[in-house]
Amino acid sequence: LDGQSRRVMDVHGMYQYYVKVVPTTYVKLYGKEIVSNQYSVTEHLRHLAPGSGRGLPGVYFFYEVSPVQARFVEKRKGLLQFLTSAFAIVGGAYTVLGVLDFAVEKLMLSVNDSLG
């Protein structure tokens, strides 16, 4: 809700904000921990007719703190995993280019045969 503002044009409105908070910890690569929160907000506006008995005009906040904590840990892959991934990428590119070369060669042969 940082920097958010609302202008109330309806004096008979019930503004309700439902805030869900999830405690969150970020662990950086070298061990530094950042303790924070993630949150989501849902906003509802109900128009009330004066004397309807359906509620009181005002602004209401409902907080729900999650019993589960999110933890994000930054990790680096080892050298062996990096090399395996790099070779897989190179091998995949080589295979795709080989299939493409084969298809272009067959196309060129069929075009040359049909021309004469």
LOTORNU-631670 format. One record per residue: x, y, z of N, C-alpha, C, CB in turn. Coordinates in steps of 0.001 Angstrom, whole numbers, plus 524288, in hexadecimal, padded with zeros to 5 digits. Atoms other than C-alpha are relative to their C-alpha. Glycine has a CB too. Layout:
N
XYZXYZXYZXYZ
...
! end
This chain:
116
803297FB4D8000080000800008000080352804EF800007FC6980000804A7
7FC937FB6E7FFFC80BD6808D97FF8A7FEAB803A57FB79805C47FE507FFAE
800E17FC0B803FA808D58155C7F8467FA9D7FFD17FD82803FE7FF7B7FBE4
8054580060802307FAB2811997F5817FC65803C3802D47FDE47FA5A80063
803E37FCA47FD8E7EFAC81B147F7E37FAC07FF327FD45801B5805D97FFC4
8054B800768020B7E0FD81AAA7F5F27FD10804F1801717FD2E7FB088022B
803457FB727FEF17D7B2825E87F4D77FA6D7FE15800B580061804277FB7F
80535801E47FEB27CA9B823607FB3D7FBF8803AF7FDA67FF477FF8B80604
8041D7FCE4802787BF9C828317F28D7FAA07FE7C802328001C7FF417F9FC
804E88020C7FE057B519820157F91E800308001C805FC7FEF87FA587FDEA
7FFE27FFAB7FA477B22C823DB8073D7FD367FB6E802897FD8C80517801D3
802D28047D7FDE17A9E5817A8808D1802777FAF67FDF97FA1C8003F7FE87
7FD4E804A2801E17B42F80DAA80513802C57FD2A8046B803E1801747FBC5
7FD0A8032F7FC537BA1C8028380CB6804B67FDF77FD017FC977FB628025F
7FB2980192802857C844800D580892802957FBD08034D803B4804BA7FF34
7FDB2804597FD247CE217F3C180C618050D7FE647FD4D7FC247FB528005D
7FAEA801B6801F57DC557EFDB80AD4801717FAEF802CE8044E80450800D8
7FE52805097FDE97E06A7E1A980CBB805CD7FF727FED07FCC17FB557FD9B
7FA5680032800957EF137E0C880F00801E87FAA4801CB802B5804778032C
7FDAA8050D7FEA67F5F97D39380E9E805E5800B8800367FE717FBA17FBF6
7FA6A7FF3E7FF1B803C87D37781411802A07FAAC80082800FC80363804F9
7FCF0804D27FFA780DC17C893812098057B80177801C7800227FCFF7FAA1
7FA9E7FF057FE5281A4F7C94181A1E803CD7FD6D7FC25800EC7FDE8805A8
7FC6B801E280406825B37C7A2810BF8059B80109801A37FED78029C7FAB3
7FA677FF6E7FF04834427C5768124A802E97FEF87FAF4801E17FC3E80466
7FC98800A28048983E197C74D8074F805837FF01802057FFD2804EF7FC51
7FAA7801347FE7D84B657C0EB8091B8036E800CB7FB33800817FA4A80235
7FC8F7FEC58045E855C07C6B7800418042D7FBD07FF638028A8055E800C4
7FC1A803E780159860BC7BEF77FA0E8041C7FF5B80442802998016E7FAEA
7FBDA800427FC1186A877C249804A97FDED8001080592803BB8047B7FF42
80217800D27FACD8615C7C0168102C7FD078047980273804317FEA980363
802DA7FBA37FDB485B747CD80812937FA1E7FEF17FF8C8017F805447FD45
8059B800EB7FFE984D357CC11816967FD118052C8001F7FE7D7FC9F804B7
803737FB758000A842C77D609813807FA9E7FE14801A27FFDC802C07FA75
80527801747FE05836517D4B181B6C7FC28804237FE287FFFA7FF7D80622
803C07FC648024882AAA7DAA7814AA7FA977FD8C80017801948017D7FA5F
8054C8020D8008481C547D89F811947FE29800C47FA687FC37802B3803E8
802CC7FF58804E2814AD7D654805417FA53800F680173800A37FB1C7FC49
805737FF1B7FEBB806F67DB76804FF7FCD4800BF7FB0A7FF6E804BE80396
803AC7FEF08043B7FB217DC1D7FC447FB4B802C08025B7FE587FAD97FD15
8045F7FCDE7FE187EFBA7E5617FD717FB757FF737FC3180199805DA800A8
804CE800098030C7E1D37E3E17F8C87FC908045C802137FD287FA948004B
803157FB727FE7C7D9467EFE27F8C77FA547FF327FE458024F805197FD93
805918005D801377CA657EFBE7F95A7FD5A805198018C7FD6D7FB45802DB
803237FB627FECC7C0F37FB217F8DF7FA467FE657FFB28013B804A97FC26
805968011B7FFF57B2D27F9617FCB77FD268052C800B87FE847FBFF8046A
803287FB457FF907A95D804707FA3B7FB6C7FEE68039E7FE0D801E17FA8B
80424800AC7FC2279FD280618805697FBEE8044A7FF58802418000D8059C
804397FC237FFF2792B880CAE804F87FF2F801B4805AA7FACB7FDB87FD93
800C57FE327FA9F7909D81540810EF7FB3D7FD678027F7FF63805F680021
8043E802757FD1D7885780E1E81AFE7FEA97FA897FE317FB4D803477FFA6
801348053D802087892280107813E9801297FBB7803F8803187FEFC7FB06
7FE9E803E97FC1B78EFF7F9F481F97803B37FBD37FDEF7FB297FD7680208
7FC6D803DC80252798D17F2D2816CD805A6800C9801B17FFAE8003E7FA17
7FAB77FF057FE297A4B97F81D81DC0800D7805BE80109803FA7FE097FC14
7FEAD7FA947FED07AB5A804708224380401801FC7FC1A8021680086805A1
7FC067FDCE803727B2BD80D6A81921805388006A802D87FE4A805647FDF7
7FADD7FF927FD977C15180D6281B9A8041D7FD0B7FCE57FFD57FDFC80592
7FB9E802D48024B7CE628076E8186F801817FBBE803DC804C1803BA7FEC3
7FEEC8047C7FCB07D1307F9D581DB0804AC7FD027FDDF7FB307FC6B80063
7FB6F8031A801737DDE77F22381D887FFAA7FAB6802B78052C802E080177
7FFF9805537FDF07DE517E36281F4C805517FD9F7FEC47FB6E7FC9E7FDA1
7FAC580235800A67EBBA7DD478215E7FFDC7FA21800D8803E580292803CD
7FF63805A27FF677EEEF7CF0281F6D805CF7FECE7FF747FCA37FCE27FBDE
7FA76801658001D7FCA17CA9D822FC800687FA267FF1D802D8801A58052B
7FF7F805798016E800717BDD081CAF8032A7FD0E8041B8028E7FF777FA9C
7FCF88031E7FC47804FD7B2F4825DA804C67FD747FD757FC8A7FBCE8026D
7FBAC8025A802EA80EA67AEA581B41803CC804507FE797FDFF7FCFE7FB0E
7FC007FC328017581B727B5A9818CE8027B7FE587FAD780438800858045A
7FD4280104804E88217D7B6C180B44805CE8010C800DD7FDC9803757FB72
7FA527FF667FF61830397B4EE80AAE8027C7FF297FAAF802487FC0F80429
7FD608003B805038380C7B7CA7FE5F805E17FFF3800FC7FE63804AC7FC71
7FA63800987FF2D846217B30B7FE40802B0800427FAB08014C7FABD802E3
7FD007FF6C804CD84F7C7B76C7F3A08047D7FC158001180213805B27FF60
7FBE0803F380044858687AC5B7EF58802AB800367FAB77FDC67FA7E80101
7FCF880045804D1862E17AABF7E524800CD7FA4B7FE9680555802DF80094
7FF0A80554801B98641F79E837DCEB805CE7FED7800167FDC67FF1C7FA87
7FA8C8019A80012870AA796C27DD82802287FFE97FA728009B7FAA480285
7FD607FFF98050E87A96795F97D2767FE177FB867FC91805EA7FFA6800BA
801BD8048580308876267886C7CE4A7FA91800E57FDB8800037FB1480368
8053D7FED4801FE867EE78CB57CD0780040804197FBB27FC6C801E280471
7FF657FBF5803FF86C21798B57C555802057FDA47FAED803B780450801E8
7FDD280268804B78745B790AE7BBE37FC047FC6A7FD5C804F87FCEB80158
80404803688023786967786BA7BA127FBEC803327FD097FD5C7FCC380454
803D67FC9F8029985FC7791947B6CA8023D8026C7FB0A7FE2C80451803B9
7FD947FD9C804968694E798307AD81800917FC147FB8C80557802428016B
7FF71804008040F86C2878B8C7A6297FAB07FE507FDE1802F37FB3F80226
8053F80155801D585DA57886C7A56F7FE028041A7FC2B7FC367FF7B804A4
801A37FBCA8038B85B12795A979F2A802E47FF9C7FAD1800F98056580283
7FCE280070804CE8662D794087956B7FE477FB367FCDD805EF7FFA68014F
801AC804BC802BB861F17861A792257FAA0800A37FD907FFF97FB63803BA
8053A7FF0380229853CE78A437903E800338038B7FB447FC7B8026580420
7FF717FC7680476857B8795737875E802667FD267FB5A8035F804C28017C
7FD77803038042C8608A78C4777F7A7FC0F7FC597FD65804AD7FCD380231
803EB8039580211855637827F77DD57FBF5802E87FCB57FD4D7FD1380477
803E27FCF0802E584B8478CD9779A28024A801FE7FAE67FE068049B80351
7FD857FE1F804D28551B7929D76FDA800EC7FB907FC288052E802B58013D
7FF568048380366857E57850076A817FAEC7FE8F7FD40802017FB5F8031E
8051A8012980258849687826C768447FE92804367FC0B7FBB87FF9480443
801157FBA680391847E478FDE762118034B7FF8C7FB0F8010E80544802B6
7FC8C800B2804868538878D5E759277FDFE7FB9C7FC84805A57FED5801C9
8020B80472802EF84DD27803B755087FB148019F7FCFA7FEC87FB5D803BA
804D47FE578028C84086786727520380114803BE7FB817FC5D80291803F3
7FEAD7FC498042A846817918874A0E8028F7FD257FB72803AB8045780213
7FD6D802FC8042A84F13787EE742787FC027FCF47FCD1804187FC408024E
80414802E6802C98433977F6573F1B7FC9C803A67FCC37FC9A7FCF2803DC
8031D7FC2D802DC83B8178B6973B0C802DA801DE7FB2B7FEA58049F8037B
7FCE57FE2A80475846787903F732518006B7FBBE7FBCF80584801AE801D2
7FFB18044A803C1847D5782BD72BF57FAD77FF507FD1A8017F7FAEB802C4
80500800998028F83959781E77293D7FEDC804867FC517FBB97FF8680403
800B27FB798037C8392D78FB372372803637FF557FB2A8016280533802DA
7FC84800C28047D844DD78C7A71AAC7FDEE7FBAC7FC69805987FEA7801E1
80226804468032883E7377FA57163C7FB38801CF7FCF57FE937FB518037B
804BE7FE49802B0831BC78683712CB801388040C7FBC97FC1C80241803ED
7FE8A7FC25803F9838C17914670B19802D77FD7E7FB688036C8043980269
7FD5A8023F804888403478838702A1804147FC6D801858023A804037FCA5
! end
